[in-house]
Amino acid sequence: MKISIITITYNSGKTVEDTLKSVAAQSYQNIEHLVIDGASTDNTLDIVRSFPNVKVISEPDKGIYDAMNKGVKAASGDIIGILNSDDYYTDTEVISKVITAFNDTHSQSVYGDLQYVDKENTDVVVRNWVSGDFNRKNLTMGWMPPHPTFFLKREVYENSGIFNLDFKIGADVEFILRTLGKDQITTHYIPEVLVKMRTGGESNRSLKNRFQLLKEYHKAYKLNKLEYKFYTIPYRIISKIPQFFNLKS
């Protein structure tokens, strides 16, 4: 079974090497690694091109989700995962575990846990996101799997579509609600940390972005005709609090 990993870059020279190394080090061999670059002007492309097995598309885009869509369209794998340039896999067996889960459960998607780490010192864990088993009713409570750990069969993109560019910073949220909620694809949880992510993601960079994301949450639920309660977002926020205290390296 072939898996395509899509990495989005734009002036990512400070972090992308860790991402590339974590994919190259995987014990599972049938991996296609695609880097979709937004015409970087730093040393990103020099670093990327030093990895001979990486396929590169570098051109201006309309943002991160437009780049993800380009990657999905270019991918040839049976399974598709997205690992951005601030992220890296925790060990060399992550993809093997993902493929085993797909083979054993015949699910349409697989997800796991994620750790946020300090931007400068990645040995420091600042948030431990334990996803837990999937229950569709929990979507009403604002539950989401961490997107970088969310692997899907190609058929999901073919049937459900790609990322909706009407969403500027929450298209991954809308996509998850569309697939797991509206289209009710099957999924399987791997109770292990699969990905480490440096802090400072797009949706958390400013108070303005946080409010924008809240607006897009509401829009995503409405678009996909999913139940949205007055407590959906407050509960989501409250449920994150233990993640900052239950830390492990």
Secondary structure, DSSP 8 states (H G I E B T S, - for coil): --EEEEEEESS-TTTHHHHHHHHHT-S---EEEEEEE---SSSHHHHHHTSTTEEEEE---SSHHHHHHHHHHH---SEEEE--TTEEESSTTHHHHHHHHHHHH--SEEEEEEEEE-SS-TTSEEEEE---S--GGGGGGT----GGG-EEEHHHHHHH-S--TT-SS-HHHHHHIIIIIIS---EEEEEEEEEEEES--GGGSSHHHHHHHHHHHHHHHHHTT----TTHHHHHHHHHGGGGTS---
